[in-house]
Amino acid sequence: MEEARCVPMTDNNSNNKAPEFIPIDSNCHDDRSNPIHHPPRKKTDNRASTFNLNSDHANLIGKHGGCPWRELRSKYDRGVIGLHQEIEDFHKYISPTSEEREVRNVVVLKMKKLIKELWPAAKLQVFGSFRTGLYLPTSDIDLVVIGKWNVQSQERLPLRTLEQAIYQHNLAEPGSVKVLDKASVPIVKFTDRLSEIRVDVSFNMSNGVKSAELIKKFKQRYPVLYSLVLVLKQFLLQRDLNEVFTGGISSYSLILMTISFLQLHPRQTALTPGANLGILLIEFLELYGKKFNYMKTAIRVSEGGSYISKEEVQKNMKDGYRPSLLCIEDPLNITNDIGRSSHGALYVKQAFEYAYIVLTQAVNPLNTLLYDPNKVSILGRIIRVTDSVIEYRQWVKQEFPFSKNPELMLNGSGSSDGENEEEPDTSPDSSAPGSDSDSSSSRGDSGINGISNANNAPWLNNSYYHRAGRGGMPTNNKHRRFVDNGTQGAQNGRGGMHQRPGRGGGNGHGGRGRTFSSRKRRKSRETEPINL
């Protein structure tokens, strides 16, 4: 397929140029400041971030071009039909592979085993994007420990106990464990040492599991929800607007906004499986980027969905609370405002408005001669997949070859007490009715300690991971060692992608060092399991 090129976008009805857009290839540079695309600060551990893309194009998407989904189709139609086709291809590309699904199951399995050792009466449940299936390759795993701790009475949660156990069992990358005990929802955050997947663990927050089950029901009701959410999550993720503490909105807020958009859509035919996803995406961006009144209006998805005044929402809220700028009534608790901490919601509104302007000009029939979708990606004007994400997925596929070892596939991840618990919705496209998995705990405790095949999997052993870094993945690097300063990392190590300190920075790019040092040093760091 011919390489996409950069074509400036202008308004045919005026002499003013359209707002700045992301260039398509490295031959198009634009050094102008771009305050709309990103919040003032940048999250440094987001490998999907396209922050400062215009001036750092070669390091972010220079190798793969940023639009890998276009390889799935040889020809695209013009206008909104072409945008619809690109969204379909993006959905197919970004959906998790069997290796990505199963490596997450292994992480959950290890945590369930740890929780059972620490608190035999407690059980670990999955919620969030991994349970609903609406997750991207770099999304984290949300877990909740249900036990005999009274959160309402301010009983001290065992956050530090879990932190110590994670370190002693050598589950996390050194320095990645963080205890947020002062947050409204206290959690323990860490990055899995083997798979590099981020994990958030909370305690007794049962509403998270209920919310995930609610979203799964909406996925069955609205077949187009899955594709729209994946595109919108990628759009916010690469701009560091996907989390509240980085100046954006939560994934749950975004999903509820999308559900409300579909509930109140005037064309019911737009909700069918064959609906044009390009039109729906543009209409969503128009609604929340230009038309929605954030100052006076709140979103309600319960009872069929509606828009309500913030004064009405405030009547049900606790004393002293006021509706936030982005006010979304919690469908499971009307006294709770889902968007109450989204102080940077205006950044999201500005980003949506920018994307609406760019896409409407790209699909405008008057501009069909200017914008050839087979040379210039329409969807690629607002979202890109960085080289770091693409190579991370390649690394996962190579290092966790579940598809090549079916006998080592994870057979279950049941709960610790054998009670009924629904399994995370991890099918490639689980939006169709009847696609939800059976209860994982119906398989009994074999999902934790009794899986004969999964327990023999080499990736469950820490010693299996003394190979070279991700990135280039040379064929002869399986037993290459890392040194602590990262200067002798594997070829094209992950840290080198952004010309900043990172793991295994090869090809002249300095790395921050890798946890996989020499065998002797690694052995000296290992500790005996704690006695519980």
C-alpha positions as CSV (number, residue, x, y, z in Angstrom):
1,M,0.0,0.0,0.0
2,E,1.3,3.4,-0.9
3,E,2.7,5.3,2.0
4,A,0.3,7.9,3.4
5,R,1.4,11.5,3.0
6,C,0.6,14.7,4.7
7,V,-1.9,17.1,3.1
8,P,-2.7,20.4,4.7
9,M,-6.4,20.8,5.5
10,T,-8.1,24.1,4.6
11,D,-11.6,25.4,4.7
12,N,-12.9,25.8,1.2
13,N,-15.3,28.5,2.4
14,S,-12.7,30.8,4.0
15,N,-9.1,31.7,3.9
16,N,-8.4,30.5,7.4
17,K,-6.7,27.2,7.9
18,A,-8.3,24.5,10.0
19,P,-6.9,23.9,13.5
20,E,-3.6,22.2,13.6
21,F,-3.6,18.5,12.9
22,I,-1.2,15.6,13.4
23,P,1.1,15.1,10.4
24,I,0.8,11.8,8.5
25,D,4.5,11.2,8.0
26,S,7.9,12.5,8.9
27,N,8.1,14.7,5.8
28,C,5.5,17.0,7.3
29,H,6.7,19.0,10.3
30,D,4.8,21.6,12.2
31,D,6.6,23.3,15.2
32,R,3.7,25.4,16.2
33,S,2.5,25.0,19.8
34,N,-0.5,22.8,20.2
35,P,-2.3,23.5,23.6
36,I,-5.5,21.8,22.6
37,H,-4.2,18.3,22.2
38,H,-2.7,17.7,25.6
39,P,-3.1,18.9,29.2
40,P,-0.2,21.0,30.7
41,R,1.6,18.0,32.1
42,K,2.6,14.7,30.6
43,K,2.4,11.3,32.1
44,T,5.8,9.7,31.7
45,D,4.8,6.0,31.9
46,N,2.3,6.1,29.1
47,R,3.9,4.3,26.1
48,A,0.9,5.1,24.0
49,S,1.3,8.9,24.5
50,T,1.9,11.0,21.3
51,F,2.9,14.0,23.3
52,N,5.0,16.4,21.2
53,L,4.4,14.3,18.1
54,N,4.9,17.1,15.7
55,S,8.5,17.6,16.8
56,D,9.3,14.1,17.8
57,H,7.6,12.3,15.0
58,A,10.5,9.9,14.1
59,N,10.9,8.5,17.6
60,L,7.1,8.1,18.3
61,I,5.7,6.7,15.0
62,G,8.7,6.9,12.6
63,K,9.2,3.1,12.3
64,H,5.6,1.9,11.8
65,G,3.8,5.0,10.7
66,G,1.2,5.1,13.5
67,C,-1.7,3.6,11.4
68,P,-1.1,-0.2,11.6
69,W,-4.8,-1.0,11.1
70,R,-4.6,0.2,7.5
71,E,-2.6,-3.0,6.6
72,L,-5.9,-5.0,7.0
73,R,-7.5,-3.5,3.9
74,S,-6.1,-2.7,0.5
75,K,-8.5,0.0,-0.5
76,Y,-10.7,2.5,1.4
77,D,-13.7,4.4,0.1
78,R,-14.0,8.2,0.4
79,G,-15.9,10.2,3.0
80,V,-17.7,8.7,6.0
81,I,-17.7,5.3,4.3
82,G,-13.9,5.3,4.4
83,L,-13.9,6.5,8.0
84,H,-16.3,3.7,8.9
85,Q,-14.0,1.1,7.3
86,E,-11.0,2.5,9.2
87,I,-12.9,2.3,12.5
88,E,-13.8,-1.4,11.7
89,D,-10.1,-2.2,10.9
90,F,-8.9,-0.3,14.0
91,H,-11.3,-2.4,16.1
92,K,-9.9,-5.6,14.6
93,Y,-6.3,-4.5,15.1
94,I,-6.5,-3.1,18.6
95,S,-8.7,-5.9,20.0
96,P,-6.6,-8.1,22.4
97,T,-4.9,-11.2,20.9
98,S,-5.1,-14.6,22.6
99,E,-1.6,-14.0,24.1
100,E,-2.6,-10.6,25.5
101,R,-5.8,-12.1,27.1
102,E,-4.1,-15.0,28.6
103,V,-1.1,-13.2,30.0
104,R,-3.5,-11.0,31.9
105,N,-5.3,-14.1,33.2
106,V,-1.9,-15.3,34.5
107,V,-1.4,-12.0,36.3
108,V,-4.8,-12.3,37.9
109,L,-4.1,-15.9,38.8
110,K,-0.9,-15.0,40.6
111,M,-2.7,-12.2,42.6
112,K,-5.5,-14.6,43.6
113,K,-2.9,-17.1,44.8
114,L,-1.2,-14.3,46.9
115,I,-4.5,-13.0,48.3
116,K,-5.5,-16.6,49.4
117,E,-2.2,-17.0,51.2
118,L,-2.6,-13.7,53.0
119,W,-6.3,-13.8,53.8
120,P,-7.9,-17.2,53.2
121,A,-11.4,-15.9,53.8
122,A,-11.0,-13.0,51.3
123,K,-11.5,-13.3,47.6
124,L,-10.2,-11.3,44.7
125,Q,-12.4,-10.1,41.9
126,V,-11.7,-8.4,38.6
127,F,-13.5,-5.3,37.5
128,G,-12.9,-2.4,35.1
129,S,-11.9,-2.7,31.5
130,F,-10.5,-6.2,31.7
131,R,-13.8,-7.5,33.0
132,T,-15.9,-5.7,30.4
133,G,-13.5,-6.5,27.5
134,L,-13.1,-2.8,26.7
135,Y,-9.4,-2.6,27.2
136,L,-6.5,-1.5,25.1
137,P,-3.1,-3.3,24.9
138,T,-1.6,-1.0,27.6
139,S,-4.6,-0.8,29.9
140,D,-4.2,-1.7,33.5
141,I,-6.0,-4.5,35.4
142,D,-8.4,-3.4,38.2
143,L,-8.7,-5.8,41.1
144,V,-10.7,-5.6,44.3
145,V,-10.2,-7.7,47.5
146,I,-13.4,-8.5,49.2
147,G,-12.8,-9.2,52.9
148,K,-13.9,-8.5,56.5
149,W,-12.7,-4.9,56.6
150,N,-15.3,-2.2,57.5
151,V,-14.5,0.7,55.2
152,Q,-17.3,2.8,56.5
153,S,-15.9,2.8,60.0
154,Q,-12.5,3.9,58.7
155,E,-11.0,0.6,59.8
156,R,-7.4,0.5,58.6
157,L,-7.1,-1.4,55.4
158,P,-4.1,-3.8,55.0
159,L,-2.5,-1.8,52.2
160,R,1.0,-2.0,53.6
161,T,0.6,-5.8,54.2
162,L,-0.2,-6.3,50.5
163,E,2.7,-4.0,49.5
164,Q,5.1,-6.1,51.6
165,A,3.8,-9.3,50.2
166,I,4.1,-8.1,46.6
167,Y,7.7,-7.2,47.2
168,Q,8.6,-10.4,49.0
169,H,7.0,-12.6,46.3
170,N,8.9,-10.6,43.7
171,L,5.8,-9.9,41.7
172,A,6.5,-6.2,40.9
173,E,9.1,-4.2,39.1
174,P,11.4,-2.6,41.6
175,G,10.1,0.9,42.6
176,S,6.7,0.4,40.9
177,V,4.7,-0.4,44.0
178,K,2.8,2.7,45.2
179,V,0.3,2.8,48.1
180,L,-2.3,5.6,47.7
181,D,-3.8,5.5,51.2
182,K,-5.0,9.1,51.2
183,A,-7.0,8.8,48.0
184,S,-10.8,8.7,48.1
185,V,-10.5,5.1,47.1
186,P,-7.3,3.7,48.7
187,I,-5.4,1.4,46.3
188,V,-2.1,-0.4,45.8
189,K,-0.6,0.2,42.4
190,F,2.3,-1.8,40.9
191,T,3.6,-3.0,37.6
192,D,3.9,-6.8,37.0
193,R,7.6,-7.7,36.8
194,L,7.2,-10.3,34.0
195,S,4.5,-8.9,31.7
196,E,4.9,-5.2,32.5
197,I,1.1,-4.9,33.0
198,R,0.0,-2.3,35.5
199,V,-2.3,-3.5,38.3
200,D,-4.5,-1.5,40.7
201,V,-5.8,-3.3,43.8
202,S,-8.5,-1.8,46.0
203,F,-10.4,-3.2,49.0
204,N,-14.1,-3.9,49.5
205,M,-15.2,-1.7,46.5
206,S,-17.9,-4.0,45.4
207,N,-19.6,-1.3,43.2
208,G,-16.7,-1.7,40.7
209,V,-17.8,-5.3,39.9
210,K,-21.4,-4.3,39.7
211,S,-20.5,-1.4,37.3
212,A,-18.6,-3.8,35.1
213,E,-21.6,-6.1,34.8
214,L,-23.8,-3.2,34.0
215,I,-21.5,-2.1,31.1
216,K,-21.5,-5.7,29.8
217,K,-25.3,-5.5,29.5
218,F,-25.1,-2.2,27.6
219,K,-22.5,-3.9,25.2
220,Q,-25.1,-6.5,24.4
221,R,-27.8,-3.9,23.9
222,Y,-25.7,-1.5,21.7
223,P,-23.5,-3.5,19.3
224,V,-21.7,-0.3,18.1
225,L,-20.6,0.6,21.7
226,Y,-17.5,-1.6,21.6
227,S,-16.0,0.0,18.5
228,L,-16.8,3.6,19.5
229,V,-15.3,3.1,23.0
230,L,-12.1,1.6,21.7
231,V,-11.5,4.6,19.3
232,L,-12.4,7.1,22.0
233,K,-10.2,5.5,24.6
234,Q,-7.3,5.5,22.3
235,F,-8.0,9.1,21.4
236,L,-7.8,10.1,25.1
237,L,-5.0,7.8,26.0
238,Q,-2.5,9.1,23.6
239,R,-3.3,12.7,24.8
240,D,-2.9,11.7,28.5
241,L,-6.5,12.5,29.1
242,N,-7.6,9.0,30.1
243,E,-7.2,9.4,33.9
244,V,-8.4,12.0,36.3
245,F,-5.1,12.7,38.0
246,T,-3.5,13.6,34.6
247,G,-6.2,16.2,33.8
248,G,-8.7,14.0,31.9
249,I,-11.7,11.8,32.7
250,S,-12.0,8.2,33.8
251,S,-12.7,5.3,31.5
252,Y,-16.0,4.7,33.3
253,S,-17.1,8.3,32.7
254,L,-16.2,8.0,29.0
255,I,-18.2,4.8,28.6
256,L,-21.2,6.3,30.4
257,M,-21.0,9.3,28.1
258,T,-21.0,7.0,25.1
259,I,-24.0,5.0,26.5
260,S,-25.9,8.2,27.0
261,F,-25.1,9.3,23.5
262,L,-26.5,6.0,22.1
263,Q,-29.6,6.0,24.4
264,L,-30.7,9.5,23.3
265,H,-29.7,9.2,19.6
266,P,-32.7,10.3,17.4
267,R,-32.1,7.7,14.8
268,Q,-32.7,4.2,16.2
269,T,-31.3,2.7,13.0
270,A,-27.9,4.1,14.1
271,L,-27.8,1.6,16.9
272,T,-28.0,-1.5,14.8
273,P,-24.9,-3.6,14.0
274,G,-24.7,-2.2,10.4
275,A,-24.7,1.4,11.4
276,N,-22.0,3.7,10.0
277,L,-19.4,4.1,12.8
278,G,-17.9,7.1,11.1
279,I,-21.1,9.1,11.3
280,L,-21.6,8.0,14.9
281,L,-18.1,9.1,15.9
282,I,-18.4,12.5,14.3
283,E,-21.8,13.0,16.0
284,F,-20.4,12.0,19.4
285,L,-17.5,14.5,19.0
286,E,-20.0,17.2,18.0
287,L,-22.2,16.5,21.0
288,Y,-19.6,16.6,23.7
289,G,-17.2,19.0,21.9
290,K,-19.6,21.7,20.8
291,K,-23.2,21.3,21.9
292,F,-23.4,19.8,25.4
293,N,-24.0,22.3,28.1
294,Y,-21.5,21.3,30.8
295,M,-22.5,24.1,33.1
296,K,-26.1,23.2,33.6
297,T,-26.7,19.7,32.4
298,A,-26.0,16.3,34.0
299,I,-26.1,12.9,32.4
300,R,-28.3,10.0,33.5
301,V,-28.1,6.6,32.0
302,S,-30.6,4.8,34.3
303,E,-34.3,4.4,33.4
304,G,-33.6,4.6,29.6
305,G,-31.3,7.6,29.8
306,S,-32.0,11.4,30.0
307,Y,-30.4,14.8,30.5
308,I,-31.3,16.4,33.8
309,S,-30.4,19.7,35.5
310,K,-27.6,19.8,38.0
311,E,-30.0,21.3,40.5
312,E,-32.0,18.0,40.4
313,V,-28.9,16.0,40.9
314,Q,-27.8,18.0,43.8
315,K,-31.0,17.2,45.7
316,N,-29.9,13.6,46.0
317,M,-26.3,14.3,46.9
318,K,-24.9,14.5,50.4
319,D,-24.8,17.8,52.2
320,G,-21.9,19.9,51.1
321,Y,-21.5,18.3,47.7
322,R,-22.1,20.1,44.5
323,P,-22.3,18.7,41.0
324,S,-19.1,18.8,39.1
325,L,-18.4,20.3,35.7
326,L,-18.8,16.9,34.1
327,C,-21.8,15.6,36.1
328,I,-22.7,12.0,35.5
329,E,-25.2,10.4,37.9
330,D,-24.0,7.0,39.1
331,P,-26.5,4.4,37.8
332,L,-25.9,2.3,40.9
333,N,-25.9,5.1,43.5
334,I,-27.8,8.3,42.7
335,T,-26.0,10.1,45.5
336,N,-22.7,9.7,43.7
337,D,-21.4,11.9,40.9
338,I,-19.1,9.8,38.7
339,G,-17.4,12.9,37.2
340,R,-16.8,14.7,40.5
341,S,-13.0,14.5,40.3
342,S,-12.8,15.3,36.6
343,H,-11.4,18.8,37.1
344,G,-9.8,18.8,33.6
345,A,-13.0,18.0,31.7
346,L,-12.6,21.1,29.7
347,Y,-9.4,19.7,28.2
348,V,-11.4,16.7,27.0
349,K,-14.1,19.0,25.6
350,Q,-11.5,20.9,23.6
351,A,-10.0,17.7,22.3
352,F,-13.4,16.5,21.2
353,E,-14.0,19.8,19.4
354,Y,-10.7,19.6,17.7
355,A,-11.3,16.1,16.5
356,Y,-14.8,17.0,15.2
357,I,-13.4,19.9,13.1
358,V,-10.6,17.7,11.6
359,L,-12.9,14.7,10.8
360,T,-15.7,16.8,9.3
361,Q,-13.3,18.5,6.9
362,A,-11.7,15.2,6.0
363,V,-15.0,13.5,5.1
364,N,-16.6,16.6,3.5
365,P,-17.7,15.7,-0.1
366,L,-16.4,19.0,-1.3
367,N,-12.9,17.9,-0.3
368,T,-12.9,14.5,-1.9
369,L,-10.4,15.5,-4.5
370,L,-8.0,16.8,-1.8
371,Y,-8.3,13.9,0.6
372,D,-7.6,10.5,-0.9
373,P,-8.2,8.0,1.9
374,N,-5.8,5.5,0.3
375,K,-3.0,8.0,0.7
376,V,-4.1,10.0,3.7
377,S,-5.6,8.2,6.7
378,I,-8.9,9.8,7.8
379,L,-8.9,8.2,11.3
380,G,-5.2,8.6,11.6
381,R,-5.7,12.4,11.7
382,I,-6.9,12.1,15.3
383,I,-5.5,8.8,16.7
384,R,-2.1,7.1,16.3
385,V,-0.6,3.9,17.7
386,T,3.0,4.5,18.7
387,D,5.9,2.3,17.8
388,S,6.4,1.5,21.5
389,V,2.9,0.0,21.7
390,I,3.3,-1.9,18.5
391,E,6.6,-3.4,19.6
392,Y,5.2,-4.2,23.1
393,R,2.5,-6.2,21.4
394,Q,5.0,-8.0,19.3
395,W,7.1,-8.7,22.4
396,V,4.1,-10.2,24.2
397,K,3.3,-12.4,21.3
398,Q,6.8,-13.7,21.1
399,E,7.5,-14.2,24.8
400,F,4.1,-15.6,25.8
401,P,3.4,-18.1,23.0
402,F,0.1,-19.4,24.4
403,S,-1.3,-20.2,20.9
404,K,1.8,-22.4,20.2
405,N,1.5,-24.2,23.5
406,P,-2.2,-25.0,23.9
407,E,-1.4,-27.5,26.7
408,L,-0.1,-24.6,28.8
409,M,-3.1,-22.3,28.3
410,L,-4.7,-21.0,31.5
411,N,-7.6,-23.2,32.3
412,G,-9.3,-20.9,34.8
413,S,-8.9,-18.2,37.4
414,G,-11.5,-19.1,39.9
415,S,-12.2,-17.3,43.2
416,S,-10.8,-18.4,46.4
417,D,-14.0,-19.6,48.0
418,G,-15.7,-21.4,45.2
419,E,-18.7,-18.9,45.1
420,N,-20.2,-18.0,41.8
421,E,-18.3,-15.2,40.1
422,E,-18.5,-14.2,36.4
423,E,-15.3,-14.4,34.4
424,P,-13.8,-11.3,32.8
425,D,-15.3,-10.6,29.4
426,T,-12.1,-11.1,27.3
427,S,-13.4,-12.4,24.0
428,P,-12.3,-10.5,20.9
429,D,-15.8,-9.1,20.3
430,S,-18.0,-9.9,23.2
431,S,-20.7,-7.4,22.3
432,A,-22.9,-10.0,20.8
433,P,-25.6,-11.6,23.1
434,G,-24.6,-14.8,24.7
435,S,-20.9,-14.3,24.4
436,D,-20.2,-13.8,28.1
437,S,-18.0,-16.5,29.6
438,D,-19.3,-18.9,32.2
439,S,-18.5,-18.5,35.9
440,S,-14.8,-19.0,36.5
441,S,-15.2,-20.1,40.0
442,S,-17.6,-22.9,38.9
443,R,-14.3,-24.7,38.2
444,G,-13.5,-24.7,41.8
445,D,-10.1,-23.9,43.4
446,S,-8.2,-25.5,40.6
447,G,-8.1,-22.0,39.1
448,I,-5.7,-20.9,41.9
449,N,-3.5,-23.7,43.2
450,G,-4.6,-26.8,41.3
451,I,-4.1,-26.1,37.6
452,S,-1.7,-28.8,36.6
453,N,-0.9,-27.4,33.2
454,A,-0.8,-23.6,34.0
455,N,1.4,-24.1,37.1
456,N,4.1,-25.7,34.9
457,A,4.1,-22.8,32.4
458,P,7.6,-21.3,32.2
459,W,6.3,-17.7,32.3
460,L,5.0,-18.3,35.9
461,N,8.6,-18.8,37.0
462,N,10.7,-15.7,37.6
463,S,13.9,-17.4,36.3
464,Y,12.3,-17.7,32.8
465,Y,12.7,-14.0,32.3
466,H,16.4,-13.4,32.1
467,R,16.3,-12.7,28.3
468,A,17.0,-9.5,26.4
469,G,14.7,-6.5,26.3
470,R,11.6,-5.9,24.3
471,G,12.0,-3.6,21.4
472,G,13.9,-5.1,18.5
473,M,13.7,-8.7,19.7
474,P,16.8,-10.2,17.9
475,T,16.7,-13.9,17.4
476,N,20.0,-14.5,19.4
477,N,19.2,-12.5,22.5
478,K,17.4,-15.1,24.6
479,H,20.1,-15.5,27.2
480,R,21.7,-12.0,27.0
481,R,22.1,-10.3,30.3
482,F,21.2,-6.8,31.4
483,V,23.4,-4.7,33.6
484,D,21.9,-2.4,36.2
485,N,22.5,0.9,34.4
486,G,20.9,-0.3,31.2
487,T,23.7,0.6,28.9
488,Q,24.1,-2.9,27.5
489,G,20.4,-3.6,26.9
490,A,18.9,-5.5,24.0
491,Q,18.8,-4.1,20.5
492,N,16.1,-1.4,20.1
493,G,15.3,-1.7,23.8
494,R,12.1,0.0,24.9
495,G,13.7,3.0,26.5
496,G,15.3,4.0,23.2
497,M,12.0,4.7,21.5
498,H,11.5,8.1,23.1
499,Q,15.1,9.1,23.5
500,R,14.7,9.1,27.3
501,P,15.7,6.8,30.1
502,G,13.9,3.5,29.8
503,R,14.4,-0.2,30.1
504,G,17.1,-1.9,28.2
505,G,17.9,1.2,26.1
506,G,19.8,-0.3,23.2
507,N,21.1,1.3,20.0
508,G,22.8,4.1,21.9
509,H,19.8,5.1,23.9
510,G,20.5,5.0,27.6
511,G,18.2,2.9,29.7
512,R,17.3,3.2,33.3
513,G,18.3,-0.3,33.9
514,R,16.5,-3.6,34.0
515,T,15.5,-5.9,36.9
516,F,17.0,-8.8,35.0
517,S,20.7,-8.6,36.0
518,S,23.1,-11.4,36.4
519,R,22.0,-14.7,37.8
520,K,24.0,-14.2,41.0
521,R,22.7,-10.7,41.6
522,R,19.1,-11.8,40.9
523,K,19.4,-14.7,43.2
524,S,20.7,-12.5,46.0
525,R,17.6,-10.3,45.7
526,E,15.1,-13.2,46.0
527,T,13.6,-13.7,49.4
528,E,11.8,-16.6,51.0
529,P,8.0,-16.4,50.9
530,I,6.5,-14.9,54.0
531,N,5.0,-17.2,56.6
532,L,1.3,-16.5,56.8
